[in-house]
Amino acid sequence: MVHLTALWLPILLSAVAVFVASSIVHMVLKYHQSDYRAMPGEANVMAAMRQEGVGPGHYYVPHCVDPKELANEEVREKFVKGPVGFFTVMPSGVPTMTKQFVLWFVYAVVISLFAAYVAGRALGPGADYLSVFRLAGTAAFLGYAGSSPAESIWKGLPWSITIKHMVDGLIYGLLTGGVFGWLWPGA
């Protein structure tokens, strides 16, 4: 067993590696640019949302609190006519990425912390690189990509986007596993 305190360096360096890799994925490779489409009639939709006082939150339209409501013909008609969807409204203002970058880095540290916990409980000091790489990398992959399919299953996110998120998670998992294997404490 390896205590978490002995793994602080791989925890932090793997989070930094993931942060840098995600920046490259999103700012250089840009294969996520096609994940979002413009809303047809954007100006009219935004004006209508402002007029209705739609504030920050996560919305489902048409809204149906209880599945029993689907027995009501009026409610069923709303779903048939559409559109049906989920959307998130963020606070108004010119977007800055500072908060998201900080939260993303904290998230990467938390995933590395759990990868360290799993690998540290399963492996002892002096474990070989490949064993550490596999265990820490798998734990990190599950942290970064494990919930991605749920977005497609339950919210209708296109599978092409989910697959890209899972590829990102694989990259981040491989980086995390590599850093842990490299910096794993000796016997």
C-alpha positions as CSV (number, residue, x, y, z in Angstrom):
1,M,0.0,0.0,0.0
2,V,1.2,3.5,-0.8
3,H,-0.2,6.4,1.2
4,L,-1.7,9.4,-0.6
5,T,0.9,11.7,1.0
6,A,3.6,9.9,-1.0
7,L,1.7,10.5,-4.2
8,W,1.2,14.3,-4.0
9,L,3.7,14.9,-6.9
10,P,2.0,12.6,-9.4
11,I,-1.4,13.9,-8.4
12,L,-0.4,17.5,-9.1
13,L,1.7,16.8,-12.2
14,S,-0.9,14.5,-13.8
15,A,-3.5,17.3,-13.3
16,V,-1.2,19.8,-14.9
17,A,-0.6,17.3,-17.8
18,V,-4.4,16.9,-18.3
19,F,-4.9,20.7,-18.1
20,V,-2.3,21.3,-20.8
21,A,-3.6,18.4,-23.0
22,S,-7.2,19.7,-22.7
23,S,-6.0,23.1,-23.7
24,I,-4.3,21.7,-26.8
25,V,-7.4,19.6,-27.6
26,H,-9.8,22.6,-27.4
27,M,-7.6,25.5,-28.6
28,V,-5.2,23.9,-31.2
29,L,-6.9,20.7,-32.5
30,K,-10.4,22.2,-32.2
31,Y,-12.2,19.0,-33.1
32,H,-14.9,20.0,-30.6
33,Q,-15.9,23.1,-32.6
34,S,-18.6,21.0,-34.4
35,D,-20.2,20.0,-31.1
36,Y,-22.3,23.1,-31.0
37,R,-24.7,24.5,-33.6
38,A,-26.2,27.9,-33.9
39,M,-29.8,28.2,-32.9
40,P,-32.0,29.0,-35.9
41,G,-33.6,32.4,-35.3
42,E,-31.2,33.0,-32.5
43,A,-32.0,36.7,-32.0
44,N,-35.8,36.0,-31.8
45,V,-35.3,33.0,-29.4
46,M,-33.0,35.1,-27.2
47,A,-35.5,38.0,-27.2
48,A,-38.3,35.7,-26.3
49,M,-36.3,34.1,-23.4
50,R,-35.4,37.6,-22.1
51,Q,-39.1,38.7,-22.3
52,E,-40.1,35.5,-20.3
53,G,-37.4,36.2,-17.7
54,V,-35.5,32.9,-18.3
55,G,-32.6,32.9,-15.9
56,P,-29.6,30.7,-15.4
57,G,-30.5,27.0,-15.0
58,H,-31.0,23.7,-16.7
59,Y,-34.3,23.4,-18.6
60,Y,-36.3,20.6,-20.2
61,V,-38.9,21.4,-22.8
62,P,-41.7,20.5,-22.8
63,H,-41.6,20.3,-19.0
64,C,-43.2,17.3,-17.5
65,V,-42.8,16.8,-13.7
66,D,-44.5,13.4,-13.5
67,P,-44.5,10.7,-16.2
68,K,-48.2,10.3,-15.4
69,E,-48.8,13.6,-17.1
70,L,-48.0,11.9,-20.4
71,A,-51.5,10.4,-20.3
72,N,-52.8,13.9,-20.8
73,E,-53.4,14.5,-24.5
74,E,-52.4,18.1,-24.2
75,V,-49.1,17.2,-22.7
76,R,-48.5,14.5,-25.3
77,E,-49.3,16.9,-28.1
78,K,-46.5,19.2,-26.9
79,F,-44.0,16.4,-27.2
80,V,-45.3,15.4,-30.6
81,K,-45.1,19.0,-32.0
82,G,-41.7,19.6,-30.4
83,P,-39.1,20.7,-30.1
84,V,-38.1,18.4,-27.2
85,G,-34.8,19.1,-25.5
86,F,-32.6,20.0,-22.6
87,F,-30.7,23.3,-22.5
88,T,-28.6,25.2,-20.0
89,V,-28.8,28.9,-19.5
90,M,-25.7,30.5,-18.0
91,P,-25.5,33.9,-16.3
92,S,-25.5,36.9,-18.7
93,G,-22.3,38.7,-19.4
94,V,-19.2,38.5,-21.6
95,P,-17.8,35.0,-21.1
96,T,-14.5,34.7,-19.3
97,M,-12.8,31.3,-18.9
98,T,-11.0,32.0,-15.6
99,K,-13.6,30.3,-13.4
100,Q,-14.0,27.3,-15.8
101,F,-10.2,26.9,-16.0
102,V,-9.8,26.9,-12.2
103,L,-12.7,24.5,-11.7
104,W,-11.3,22.2,-14.5
105,F,-7.9,22.1,-12.8
106,V,-9.5,21.3,-9.4
107,Y,-11.6,18.6,-11.1
108,A,-8.4,17.1,-12.6
109,V,-6.7,17.1,-9.2
110,V,-9.7,15.3,-7.7
111,I,-9.7,12.7,-10.4
112,S,-5.9,12.2,-9.9
113,L,-6.5,12.0,-6.2
114,F,-9.0,9.1,-6.7
115,A,-6.6,7.4,-9.2
116,A,-3.9,7.7,-6.5
117,Y,-6.2,6.3,-3.9
118,V,-7.1,3.3,-6.1
119,A,-3.6,2.6,-7.2
120,G,-2.1,3.3,-3.8
121,R,-4.4,0.7,-2.2
122,A,-3.9,-1.9,-4.8
123,L,-0.1,-1.6,-5.4
124,G,2.8,-1.3,-3.1
125,P,6.0,0.8,-3.3
126,G,8.3,-0.3,-6.1
127,A,5.4,-1.6,-8.3
128,D,6.4,-1.9,-12.0
129,Y,5.6,1.0,-14.4
130,L,3.0,-1.0,-16.4
131,S,1.0,-2.1,-13.4
132,V,0.8,1.5,-12.1
133,F,0.1,2.9,-15.6
134,R,-2.8,0.4,-16.1
135,L,-4.5,0.9,-12.7
136,A,-4.1,4.7,-12.4
137,G,-4.9,5.3,-16.1
138,T,-8.0,3.1,-15.9
139,A,-9.2,4.9,-12.8
140,A,-8.6,8.3,-14.4
141,F,-10.3,7.3,-17.7
142,L,-13.4,6.3,-15.8
143,G,-13.3,9.6,-14.0
144,Y,-13.0,11.6,-17.1
145,A,-15.1,9.6,-19.5
146,G,-17.3,7.3,-17.5
147,S,-20.4,9.4,-17.3
148,S,-20.2,10.6,-20.9
149,P,-22.5,7.9,-22.4
150,A,-25.2,8.9,-19.9
151,E,-25.6,12.2,-21.6
152,S,-26.4,10.5,-24.9
153,I,-28.6,7.8,-23.2
154,W,-30.7,10.2,-21.1
155,K,-30.4,13.6,-22.7
156,G,-30.1,12.8,-26.4
157,L,-26.6,14.3,-26.8
158,P,-25.4,13.1,-30.2
159,W,-23.2,10.0,-29.9
160,S,-20.5,11.6,-32.0
161,I,-20.0,14.2,-29.3
162,T,-20.0,11.5,-26.6
163,I,-17.3,9.5,-28.5
164,K,-15.1,12.7,-28.7
165,H,-15.5,13.2,-25.0
166,M,-14.5,9.6,-24.4
167,V,-11.5,9.9,-26.6
168,D,-10.5,13.0,-24.6
169,G,-11.0,10.9,-21.4
170,L,-8.8,8.2,-22.9
171,I,-6.0,10.8,-23.6
172,Y,-6.3,12.2,-20.1
173,G,-6.3,8.7,-18.6
174,L,-3.2,7.7,-20.5
175,L,-1.4,10.9,-19.4
176,T,-2.5,10.3,-15.8
177,G,-1.3,6.7,-15.9
178,G,2.0,7.7,-17.5
179,V,2.7,10.3,-14.8
180,F,1.8,7.9,-12.0
181,G,4.0,5.1,-13.5
182,W,6.9,7.5,-14.0
183,L,6.7,9.0,-10.4
184,W,5.6,5.9,-8.5
185,P,7.6,5.5,-5.2
186,G,10.3,2.9,-5.2
187,A,10.5,0.0,-2.7
